[in-house]
Amino acid sequence: MRIIVPDASILIKWVLPSGVEPDQDSAYALRDLLVAGKVELKLPPLWIYEVANTLGRMFPEHAQSMIESLLMLSFSEPDWDLVWLGKALQLANRYKVSFYDAAYHALALTEGGLFVTADLQYVRKTKAAGAVVALRDWRPK
């Protein structure tokens, strides 16, 4: 089964009302593939902190229910290992990106998956590393 690693920006799009975010239809299409069991979703354990931080600031009265709806989806959080950690640090240093973003990308690389992000700048900086695509360019297969 195809492994997809979406970043926090995509997870947030899943719980916001339709039409609020750019490329939200593509984010919904990814979520629908997950729900249908056509892709396997993997996330680094830090996802909850990023998502909760953003939703808690932007939607304090709805953040908990939004996070709970994400937690009901089927995904795995692989434990950290030295290969994944090393790859994340390598990406962060080589491409001058945050470790947070690199953690998602490193997970995709080490798990043989694809990192999907709404962060166009990240994609431009790291496309040479492979296994990364902008949400606006991602197409379901």
Sequence and secondary structure as in RCSB ss.txt:
>XXXX:A:sequence
MRIIVPDASILIKWVLPSGVEPDQDSAYALRDLLVAGKVELKLPPLWIYEVANTLGRMFPEHAQSMIESLLMLSF
SEPDWDLVWLGKALQLANRYKVSFYDAAYHALALTEGGLFVTADLQYVRKTKAAGAVVALRDWRPK
>XXXX:A:secstr
 EEEEE HHHHHHHHS TTSSTTHHHHHHHHHHHHTTSEEEB  TTHHHHHHHHHHHH TTTHHHHHHHHHTS  
B     HHHHHHHHHHHHHHT  HHHHHHHHHHHHHT EEEES HHHHHHHGGG SEEEGGG    
